[in-house]
Amino acid sequence: MFLNVSGIGKKFGGKWVLKDINFSQERFRKIAIAGETGSGKSTLLKIIAGLEQPDAGIAYLEGKKVPGPHDTLIPGHPGIAYLSQHFELRNNYRVEELLSYANQLSEEDANTLFAVCRIDHLVKRKVDQLSGGEKQRIALARLLIGSPKLLLLDEPFSNMDPIHKNLLKSVLDDIGERLQITCILTSHDPMDTLSWADEIIVMRAGNVVQEGGPPEIYHHPVNEYVAGLFGNYNLLTHDVIQHISKEKRFTGTAKRTFIRPEQLELTRDATSPITIRRQSFQGMYTMLELRAGSATIIAKASGPAFKNGENVGVSLSAAYQFHQIG
Ligand SMILES: Nc1ncnc2c1ncn2[C@@H]1O[C@H](COP(=O)(O)OP(=O)(O)OP(=O)(O)O)[C@@H](O)[C@H]1O
């Protein structure tokens, strides 16, 4: 196994902020660690990088223990690069000075690295002439000069507009494909991770609450915390479900049925007791709030908008797979 995280625990001020974290990563498999602020993502990443001492457990890279800062003179691991969300670049330097170590690379490798990080056009600039996103790509390039095997990125998408997020996603894809570097990143906005990750680890209060591929996590969250991290959802009672499901595949249970808004299909139906209460235009689609007796249903419409107060028939899309949350 490329990376093996085994029983990692961490205490701050007598309180466990990470509790028995276990997971493994195959080479080139992209892992995202998602979770609300304070759930322990950064601390876990720093422990994997060998920059924070764990109070329990061990991380192994290619079968060898990653030493913590108490075990070595110079904290960190030569095969692991860690980009903090609070990285710093010295202001009065030119980019080419910051990247002077790149001279150790062949010209071809240095050019590939600069192209992958989309910084070819920036090398003559001074650091204070760069935007936040450009600085981040320089910081990334500086780390990658050392040819790490594993790259750890803490909140790389925070404070970024959608255009720069997409640019960074392409850079990360190229880092994996062209530079053959395995990557783990954290995000408190898990929507950023769905399109990038092969696997998502969801954390809450120092625990892993769910681990799986993006479709699994998105469509089959284990609880409301995971459901809510990844966008809007409905939790519908048995009565409402019986009404909107034409098939009788739902059995009576205290649990509620989990449905993402886009898994519901709407039709104009004057005989339906369900009405449109509110709607908000989101560009690619319109988000609708429906009234079904005392229940509220959230749905999406991409075609022509309905009118508020209009009666609509609601049914489950053909692809919907039954999922309940307690
Ligand atoms: N050096 C420290 N001393 C004391 N407590 C700390 C320290 N570092 C982190 N913590 C606490 O440990 C918990 C986990 O913090 P951590 O930064 O790992 O969470 P996070 O999920 O990365 O949050 P964010 O998304 O805000 O970065 C928090 O309660 C935090 O206050």
The ligand as an SDF file (V2000), in Angstrom:
LIG
                    3D

 31 33  0  0  0  0  0  0  0  0999 V2000
   -2.1050   23.8860   17.9480 N   0  0  0  0  0  0  0  0  0  0  0  0
   -3.3250   23.6820   18.4620 C   0  0  0  0  0  0  0  0  0  0  0  0
   -3.5560   23.8530   19.7760 N   0  0  0  0  0  0  0  0  0  0  0  0
   -4.7720   23.6210   20.3180 C   0  0  0  0  0  0  0  0  0  0  0  0
   -5.8520   23.2240   19.6190 N   0  0  0  0  0  0  0  0  0  0  0  0
   -5.6850   23.0510   18.2990 C   0  0  0  0  0  0  0  0  0  0  0  0
   -4.4240   23.2680   17.6480 C   0  0  0  0  0  0  0  0  0  0  0  0
   -4.5770   23.0100   16.3210 N   0  0  0  0  0  0  0  0  0  0  0  0
   -5.8740   22.6440   16.1390 C   0  0  0  0  0  0  0  0  0  0  0  0
   -6.5340   22.6650   17.3350 N   0  0  0  0  0  0  0  0  0  0  0  0
   -7.9450   22.2960   17.5310 C   0  0  0  0  0  0  0  0  0  0  0  0
   -8.1250   20.9970   16.9890 O   0  0  0  0  0  0  0  0  0  0  0  0
   -9.3830   20.9010   16.3330 C   0  0  0  0  0  0  0  0  0  0  0  0
   -9.1660   20.4910   14.8840 C   0  0  0  0  0  0  0  0  0  0  0  0
   -8.5340   21.5670   14.1930 O   0  0  0  0  0  0  0  0  0  0  0  0
   -8.1370   21.4830   12.6610 P   0  0  0  0  0  0  0  0  0  0  0  0
   -7.4650   22.7690   12.3000 O   0  0  0  0  0  0  0  0  0  0  0  0
   -7.3940   20.2280   12.4060 O   0  0  0  0  0  0  0  0  0  0  0  0
   -9.5770   21.3970   11.9690 O   0  0  0  0  0  0  0  0  0  0  0  0
   -9.9660   21.6330   10.4520 P   0  0  0  0  0  0  0  0  0  0  0  0
  -11.0100   20.6190   10.1600 O   0  0  0  0  0  0  0  0  0  0  0  0
   -8.7570   21.6230    9.6100 O   0  0  0  0  0  0  0  0  0  0  0  0
  -10.6070   23.0640   10.4730 O   0  0  0  0  0  0  0  0  0  0  0  0
  -10.5150   24.2240    9.3400 P   0  0  0  0  0  0  0  0  0  0  0  0
  -11.3540   23.7630    8.1930 O   0  0  0  0  0  0  0  0  0  0  0  0
  -11.0840   25.4060   10.0450 O   0  0  0  0  0  0  0  0  0  0  0  0
   -9.0590   24.3740    8.9920 O   0  0  0  0  0  0  0  0  0  0  0  0
  -10.0650   22.2500   16.4840 C   0  0  0  0  0  0  0  0  0  0  0  0
  -10.9370   22.1650   17.5890 O   0  0  0  0  0  0  0  0  0  0  0  0
   -8.9050   23.1890   16.7810 C   0  0  0  0  0  0  0  0  0  0  0  0
   -9.3310   24.2650   17.5710 O   0  0  0  0  0  0  0  0  0  0  0  0
  1  2  1  0
  2  3  1  0
  2  7  2  0
  3  4  2  0
  4  5  1  0
  5  6  2  0
  6  7  1  0
  6 10  1  0
  7  8  1  0
  8  9  2  0
  9 10  1  0
 10 11  1  0
 11 12  1  0
 11 30  1  0
 12 13  1  0
 13 14  1  0
 13 28  1  0
 14 15  1  0
 15 16  1  0
 16 17  2  0
 16 18  1  0
 16 19  1  0
 19 20  1  0
 20 21  2  0
 20 22  1  0
 20 23  1  0
 23 24  1  0
 24 25  2  0
 24 26  1  0
 24 27  1  0
 28 29  1  0
 28 30  1  0
 30 31  1  0
M  END
$$$$
